[in-house]
Amino acid sequence: MRRALSSFRRRAQRGFVLITVLWVALGLLLAASSYLVTQRQTALATRAEVETTRAVELARSAINVAMADLGRIGEEQTRSRRDGTPVTITMAEGQATYRIWDEGGKLDINAAPVELLGPVLQRLGESSGIDAFDAVTIAQALVTQRADAGSRNFSRPIPQLLTDLGLPQNVSLRARQVLTTYNGTPQVNPVTASPALLAAIPGLGPSDVEWIVQRRNAGQSLPRLGTASVWLGGTEGPVYTIEARSTLQSGVSVDMIATVAAQGISFRGGIMRYDILGVEILR
């Protein structure tokens, strides 16, 4: 009897030890699995950060190439257009595309009247349901705020200003390609204005816009265009916006926007130098 009881106790102890070992093993397995998951997430986050940093540097390189493009002043030198025409370059890390926008070819919200701001805002927002009444209302609000500020100009970024006045955010972001605070006049330089802006100017029809673009691409002069000529004039520069988009071979992309102003000609290198007024990175 005692021998049987002792044998039972030994088997029970061995069963308890086995169950304990299994639970400990399961706990270690779960801990190891959790550790591996954490390490994998950390590795992925680190890789994403590294890839983003590489994309930012690639976009920065495109900005530098665009500034070198801007610096070319000789007639014999190849220069890209200053109307937002894309230029794509290939580098070891991937591809980058930059666009140069002449701020003189944009409409200045600090100087333009309602009758010019209204049509431009309507054309910008027509795909988002902005009609003529809405556009004129926003344009009038801009002019009113401008008058209330007195001699001070708008200092807030254009997308933020337009979003606060009721334009959808996507429209406000696109507005940077046709609106500015650096032109200084109510007129638009027709040589560098985007076709989208030209199409919104009162007195210009689609055929007129096409004709302007064809003539300026061919290097021909632009004559006066009836009633629209009152809104067309000015000169190029001295402030430009450079938009750069970089795309790595892995697919990671970054957008960067830089605003630069002409500093003066370097007589040693024979190129125009620029000061960077601001840089914005969009991910």
Buried (B, 14 or more C-beta within 10 A) or exposed (E): EEEEEEEEEEEEEEEEEEEEEEEEEEEEEEEEEEEEEEEEEEEEEEEEEEBBEBBBBBBBBBBBBBBEBBBBEEEEEEEBBBBBEEBEBEBEBBBBBBBBBBBBBBBBBBBBEBEBBBBBBBBBBBEEEBEEEBBBBBBBBBBEBBEEEEEEBBEEBBBEBBBEBBBBEEBBBBBBBBBBBBBBBBBBBBBBBBBBBBBBBEEBEEEBBEBBBEBBEEEEEEEEBEEBBBBBBBEBBBBBBBBBBBBBEEEBBBBBBBBBBBEEEEEEEEBBBBEEEEBEBEE
